[in-house]
Amino acid sequence: MESINLDPRYSTSEIPGRCVKCLAEQELNNCLLELLRGNGENRELEERFEALVSFLKAPGSAALRDEAEKYLAEGKQVRVKINLETDEPSYELIVE
């Protein structure tokens, strides 16, 4: 299954930004809407939804979000990658 990438950004006068938590919640809402619209079982979408819920509830995700904010404040680009290839989702912070 494909991983989920969240690319947080700070707001500027031209571009509105979004934090990691806001992006995860937005993706979660998109998954929920798709699941509600669906006519059949979509296991991949269900797994994506469950991974996002897990990420938002995970105790370590708050520290990961704080670290991402720190790098954003330094002007770096960051990405949070939620890997779905194992039984338990794993989270990775990529700093560019």
Stockholm file with secondary structure:
# STOCKHOLM 1.0

chainA/1-96         MESINLDPRYSTSEIPGRCVKCLAEQELNNCLLELLRGNGENRELEERFEALVSFLKAPGSAALRDEAEKYLAEGKQVRVKINLETDEPSYELIVE
#=GR chainA/1-96 SS CCCEEECCBCCCSSSCCBCHHHHHHHHHHHHHHHHHHCSSCCHHHHHHHHHHHHHHHCHHHHHHHHHHHHHHHTTCCEEEEEECSSSSCEEEEEEC
#=GC SS_cons        CCCEEECCBCCCSSSCCBCHHHHHHHHHHHHHHHHHHCSSCCHHHHHHHHHHHHHHHCHHHHHHHHHHHHHHHTTCCEEEEEECSSSSCEEEEEEC
//
